[in-house]
Amino acid sequence: MSIPIAIPSQIKDFLGHIDKHPVADLFVLSEFEKHSGLPRSYAVIVAGIVYLATVFSNVGGIGELLSNISGFLVPAYYSLHALGTSTTKDDTQLLTYWVVFAFLNVIEFWSSAILYWIPFYWLFKTIGLLFLATPSTGAADLVYTNILHPLAHKHVIPQLKEE
């Protein structure tokens, strides 16, 4: 008896793209497919699980580095793609993410002694950053609209108008 798992269509499309298109033809993935007989997307899934398990275990303090890498690489990819489009909607969305990302890193810097004691913090941060970075969720805009925008208009914008 198999249990059906609902996988979002975007993830299905991404994994299907890896399996079907030669653009995603990386040597490691091709070798995996050739030697195992399994689709290349399986290697990507396993790599993602290993990545998150490494963040979770935080061996040698590497969870912090891996968390920040995932919070940088995914939106950097989307940003490079957005620079090639003619619309500004995706640019605005990604700029909002970068503002939120910078804000969270500053807050984290000043509270790192406290955050160190929160179990699985780096795993939660990684998942949260990936959620914020994914344009289809609109999560970065939500954080900006409800937290950063009111703070900025209360404390920063009035000071800029005085100058």
C-alpha positions in Angstrom: 0.0 0.0 0.0 1.5 3.3 -1.0 0.7 6.6 0.6 0.2 9.4 -1.9 2.4 12.4 -1.2 1.2 15.7 -2.5 4.2 17.4 -4.1 3.7 21.0 -5.3 3.6 21.4 -9.1 6.6 23.7 -9.0 8.8 21.0 -7.5 7.5 18.5 -9.9 8.3 20.8 -12.8 11.8 21.5 -11.5 12.6 17.8 -11.1 11.1 17.0 -14.5 13.3 19.8 -16.0 16.4 18.2 -14.5 15.5 14.8 -16.0 14.5 16.0 -19.5 16.6 19.0 -20.5 20.3 18.9 -21.5 20.7 22.3 -19.9 20.6 20.6 -16.6 23.1 18.0 -17.9 25.8 18.2 -15.2 28.6 15.5 -15.3 27.8 14.3 -11.8 24.1 13.9 -12.6 24.8 12.1 -15.8 27.2 9.7 -14.1 24.6 9.1 -11.4 22.0 8.2 -14.0 24.4 6.1 -16.0 25.6 4.0 -13.1 22.4 3.7 -11.1 19.8 3.6 -13.8 17.7 6.1 -11.8 16.6 9.6 -13.0 18.9 12.5 -12.3 16.2 14.1 -10.1 16.7 11.4 -7.5 20.3 12.6 -7.0 19.1 16.1 -6.5 16.6 15.0 -3.9 19.2 12.9 -2.1 21.6 15.9 -2.2 18.9 18.1 -0.7 18.2 15.7 2.1 21.9 15.3 2.9 22.2 19.2 2.8 19.4 19.6 5.3 20.6 16.8 7.5 24.0 18.5 7.6 22.4 21.8 8.6 20.3 19.9 11.2 23.3 18.2 12.7 25.4 21.4 12.7 28.6 19.3 12.9 31.5 21.7 13.6 29.2 24.7 13.4 28.8 24.3 9.6 25.0 24.7 9.9 25.3 28.5 10.1 27.4 28.6 6.9 25.2 26.2 5.0 22.1 28.1 6.1 23.5 31.4 4.8 24.6 29.8 1.6 21.1 28.6 0.9 19.7 32.0 1.8 22.1 33.5 -0.8 22.3 31.1 -3.7 18.6 30.5 -4.4 17.7 34.2 -4.5 20.9 35.0 -6.3 19.8 32.6 -9.0 16.3 34.2 -9.2 17.9 37.7 -9.2 20.2 36.9 -12.1 17.2 35.5 -14.0 15.1 38.6 -13.1 17.8 41.0 -14.4 17.3 39.4 -17.8 13.5 40.1 -17.9 11.9 43.3 -19.1 9.4 43.5 -16.2 10.1 45.2 -12.9 7.7 43.1 -10.8 10.2 40.3 -10.2 13.0 42.9 -9.6 10.9 44.5 -6.8 10.0 41.2 -5.3 13.7 40.2 -5.1 14.8 43.5 -3.8 12.3 43.1 -1.1 13.8 39.7 -0.3 17.3 41.2 -0.1 16.1 43.9 2.3 14.5 41.3 4.5 17.5 39.0 4.3 19.8 41.8 5.4 17.5 42.8 8.2 17.3 39.2 9.5 21.1 38.9 9.4 21.6 42.1 11.4 19.1 40.9 14.0 20.8 37.6 14.1 24.2 39.1 14.6 23.1 41.0 17.7 21.2 38.0 19.2 23.5 35.2 18.2 24.3 34.3 21.9 20.6 33.7 22.5 20.0 31.9 19.2 22.8 29.5 19.8 20.6 27.8 22.5 17.6 27.4 20.3 17.4 23.7 19.2 17.5 23.2 15.4 17.8 27.0 14.8 19.9 26.6 11.7 17.5 24.1 10.1 14.5 26.4 10.8 16.5 29.4 9.5 17.4 27.5 6.3 13.8 26.4 5.7 12.6 30.0 6.5 15.1 31.6 4.1 14.1 29.2 1.3 10.5 30.0 2.0 11.2 33.8 1.9 13.4 33.4 -1.2 10.8 31.6 -3.3 9.0 34.3 -5.3 5.7 32.3 -5.6 5.2 32.4 -1.8 5.3 36.2 -1.5 6.7 35.7 2.1 9.4 38.3 1.8 6.8 40.9 0.8 4.6 39.8 3.7 7.5 40.4 6.2 8.4 43.7 4.6 4.8 45.0 4.6 4.0 44.0 8.1 7.3 44.5 9.9 10.0 46.5 8.0 7.8 49.0 6.2 6.1 50.3 9.5 9.5 50.4 11.2 11.1 52.3 8.4 8.4 54.8 8.1 8.4 55.4 11.8 12.1 55.7 12.4 14.1 56.0 9.2 12.0 58.0 6.7 11.3 61.0 9.0 15.0 61.4 9.6 15.7 61.3 5.8 13.1 64.1 5.2 14.8 66.3 7.8 18.1 66.2 6.0 
